[in-house]
C-alpha cells in the first residue's frame, strides 16, 4: 500500500489529486491543512487530516513517518522556507520521494511576448519559487518539480511536458491535467525522478492566457 502525505491539501490542484485517489484501496492519504476552516467534511475514507504549519518542523516530524511519498501543493512569499523545512524533515525521517509544484517563469524559460507578459505579471513574486527549486534540486531527494502554465478550471486532461532547459510551451493548462500527472507519478514513483518539468496544454501558444 502506498502512503502519501499531501502538503497544502486544500489547494485546487490537490483537490483533483485527492479525488483521483479517493477510491483506491491501495493508497492511504494524510491531508495537511493549515486552516481548519478549510476542512470540507467530505474527505475520502482513505484519508486522515492533519492541521498544522509546514514551517513547524516538530509537527512535520510527527506526521511524516510511515509515508512513502510527499506531494507539496504550497505557495506564498516564504515558499523557499517551506521547501527547506520539508527537505530537512524528509532527510531526518528518511522519506525520499518528493513531488513539488512550483511555477512557470522561474528560469526565464518562457519565450517571446508571453514570456514578457508573464514576467511583468508575476516576475516579482517568483524569487521564492526559484529558491525553493534550487534547494530541492540540491537536496539529494528523489524529487520531481512541476512548473505549470497559467491554470484553468477546465474539466479536461490534456497536457505536454518540457524539460528544465527547454523553452516553455503554451500559455495555459488545467488543474485537472497537473493533478493527472501527479497521480501518475504516485502510481509509478520511479517516473520522472530528478525531473524539472514544464506542464502546458498543447496548441495554446499566444501572447498571454486566453482568460486575461
Order of alpha helices (4+ residues) and beta strands (2+ residues): beta-alpha-beta-beta-alpha-beta-alpha-beta-alpha-alpha-beta-beta-beta-beta-alpha-beta
